[in-house]
Amino acid sequence: MDTIHKIGRRKTAVARVYLSEGKGEITVNKKPYDAYFTTESLKYKVLQPLSLTDNVSSFDITAKVFGGGITGQAEAIRLAITRALVAADEENKSILKPEGLLTRDPRMVERKKFGQKKARKKFQFSKR
């Protein structure tokens, strides 16, 4: 098997994932994934597609991620890993699609409008 390269996005985070056969090492920005993601919920999000398909110890994953916050980065990596697993084996699609892992979350931050404090919040109104 050759190296599979896939991209995942969430909010403003972009993750490039390289999936190759190995013994289950996950590296994010040249650090082990458990050193990069400190909370258990973020580690779970990254491992979710691998644990659902029983591939936790069969692939080595190298991820390069930039932009956004730590949660958006974890979800971007999750989407990229999911896409790579489907490219590696088409049978994984029937396991991952019902979990909603193949869907790209389109929600983004709404832009700030001029004459307002934020996107929807207005400046305080003074009657007198």
DRENPA-412684 format. One record per residue (C-alpha): x, y, z; residue number from 0; residue in one letter. Coordinates in steps of 0.5 Angstrom, whole numbers, plus 2048, in hexadecimal, padded with zeros to 3 digits. Layout:
<sites>
X  Y  Z  NUM  a
...
</sites>
This chain:
<sites>
800  800  800  0  m
802  807  7FE  1  d
802  80D  803  2  t
7FB  810  802  3  i
7FA  818  803  4  h
7F4  81B  805  5  k
7F1  822  807  6  i
7EC  824  80C  7  g
7E9  82A  80E  8  r
7E5  82D  814  9  r
7E4  835  815  10  k
7EB  838  813  11  t
7EF  832  815  12  a
7F2  82E  80F  13  v
7F5  827  810  14  a
7F9  823  80C  15  r
7FA  81B  80D  16  v
7FF  816  80B  17  y
7FC  80F  80C  18  l
801  809  80B  19  s
801  802  80E  20  e
805  801  814  21  g
804  800  81C  22  k
7FF  805  81E  23  g
804  80C  81F  24  e
800  812  81E  25  i
804  819  81D  26  t
801  820  81D  27  v
806  825  81B  28  n
80C  821  81D  29  k
809  81F  824  30  k
806  819  826  31  p
7FE  81A  826  32  y
7FD  819  82E  33  d
802  81F  82F  34  a
7FF  824  82A  35  y
7F8  822  82C  36  f
7F8  823  834  37  t
7F0  821  836  38  t
7ED  81A  835  39  e
7E7  81D  831  40  s
7EC  81F  82B  41  l
7F0  819  82B  42  k
7EA  815  82B  43  y
7E8  819  825  44  k
7EE  818  821  45  v
7EE  810  822  46  l
7E6  810  821  47  q
7E7  80D  81A  48  p
7EC  809  81B  49  l
7E9  805  821  50  s
7E2  805  81D  51  l
7E6  801  818  52  t
7EA  7FD  81C  53  d
7F1  800  819  54  n
7F4  803  81F  55  v
7FA  7FF  81F  56  s
7FB  7FE  817  57  s
7FC  805  814  58  f
802  80A  816  59  d
7FF  811  815  60  i
802  818  814  61  t
7FE  81E  814  62  a
800  825  813  63  k
7FB  82A  816  64  v
7FB  832  816  65  f
7F5  837  817  66  g
7F0  837  81C  67  g
7EF  835  823  68  g
7F1  82E  826  69  i
7EA  82B  826  70  t
7E9  82D  81E  71  g
7F0  82A  81D  72  q
7EE  824  820  73  a
7E8  823  81C  74  e
7EB  825  816  75  a
7F0  81F  817  76  i
7EA  81B  818  77  r
7E7  81C  812  78  l
7EE  81C  80E  79  a
7EF  815  811  80  i
7E8  813  80F  81  t
7E9  814  808  82  r
7F0  811  808  83  a
7ED  80A  80B  84  l
7E7  80A  806  85  v
7EC  80B  800  86  a
7F0  805  803  87  a
7EA  801  804  88  d
7E4  802  801  89  e
7E0  7FE  806  90  e
7E2  803  80B  91  n
7DD  808  808  92  k
7D7  804  80B  93  s
7D9  804  812  94  i
7DB  80B  812  95  l
7D6  80F  80E  96  k
7D0  80D  813  97  p
7D4  810  819  98  e
7D5  817  815  99  g
7DC  817  814  100  l
7DC  818  80C  101  l
7D8  81E  80D  102  t
7DC  825  80D  103  r
7D9  829  812  104  d
7D8  830  80E  105  p
7D7  834  814  106  r
7DC  83A  814  107  m
7DC  841  818  108  v
7D8  846  815  109  e
7DB  84C  813  110  r
7DB  853  817  111  k
7D7  858  814  112  k
7D8  860  814  113  f
7D4  864  819  114  g
7D4  85E  81E  115  q
7D8  85B  823  116  k
7D8  854  821  117  k
7D4  850  81B  118  a
7CD  851  81E  119  r
7CF  855  825  120  k
7CD  85C  824  121  k
7D0  862  828  122  f
7CC  865  82E  123  q
7C6  869  82C  124  f
7C5  86F  830  125  s
7BF  873  82F  126  k
7C1  879  832  127  r
</sites>
